[in-house]
């Protein structure tokens, strides 16, 4: 994932958000968007890969923000992140945010942002703390907002509660917010600390950060491999059940792209099994001349929004239309069309699940790599030794002239499978 960032001491300069349907400007035009007050730091701007760069520990002259942090600060910011995760799958396009109010070494208030349009984490934490919020320290994983949106500014709530200190995990990359919340609190005489457990806070909201910086959804490629490196249509035992990595992925992403070939003529939609999960938009690619019928879900499971992209005008059965499922007929299905649709829907994250006929996804993946659309991958390695299909479906991707480097590689066990996650960096 390519991002644009600036470090000045322990603070990061937020980047202006680009229009959703416009390409990001070049470096020179970006510099021209900075205000004259930022002239002294333009020279420190750098391009990076993955989420924003880690911050250095020093004082942030020019912003009036104290950046030194104690060990206790890190503990409470980690608690904020833990609280924020309770709303996974519900806040988009807003970020996940948690807040903790501490007084005399004791937690007196907690809160998190539960859903877009509802009060922010700071408001819930201050309500929980009540009068104890006065002369307390407020910890928040993301910079408090200082503008009127669907809710009032959180900075004003903190000032009204008379907190004496605010510790911020990371500055909000949204240009409407960036540093304005920090500056407002400082102007009100509140001590502010920035950049505590920043990398953890960034990993909590990488789709939100990516969309703010690029104007595009964060796209993750998911696929399964045998232990000898061949593509599989399978998922491992238990991974689609509650608590399994695949079930959690469906809960975390705003949309999942799948192929109708995985299901034959009867389309059984993938769904998260997490309790109360907000199901992603299901985007189904259908390229075959056979008709497509949607299997109704159980009575206690909501279908959620479904859209079918097809290059075959007779592909969907009347039952699909009767269920109100949107169908888009195209001459050619490509990733540009899918990403544009997701942009217009205001989605921050998309999961591209390649189960089914891999050849349906081959061109999409090539396009995604060449255009730098694919930011992350999730690979499930199953305990299966599988004979390679002829021709090798990966041959085209293996021969790409454009080099692809993998960074920030992580692995974990999931029952009998091994899950590997990483980020693409184009060379």
Secondary structure, 3 states (H helix, E strand, C coil): CEEEEEEECCEEECCCCCCCCCCCCCHHHHHHCCCHHHHHHHHHEEEEECCCCCCCCCCECCCCEECCCCHHHHHHHHHHHHHHHHHCCCCCCCCCCEEEEEECCEEEEEEECCCCCCCCHHHHHHHHHHHHHCCCEEEEEECCCCCCCCCCCHHHHHHHCCCCEEEEEECCCCCCCCCHHHHHHHHCCCEEEECCCHHHHHHHCHHHHHHHHHCCCEEEEEEEECCCCCEECCCCCCCCCCCCHHHHHHHHCCEEEEEHHHCCCEECCCCCCCCCCCCCEEEEEECCCCCEEECCCCCCCCCCCEEEEECCCCCECHHHHHCCCEEEECCCCCHHHHHHHHHHCCCCEEEEECCCCHHHHHHHHHHHHHCCCEEEEEEEECCCCCCCCCCCCCHHHHCCCCCEEEEEEEEEEECCEEEEEEEEEEC
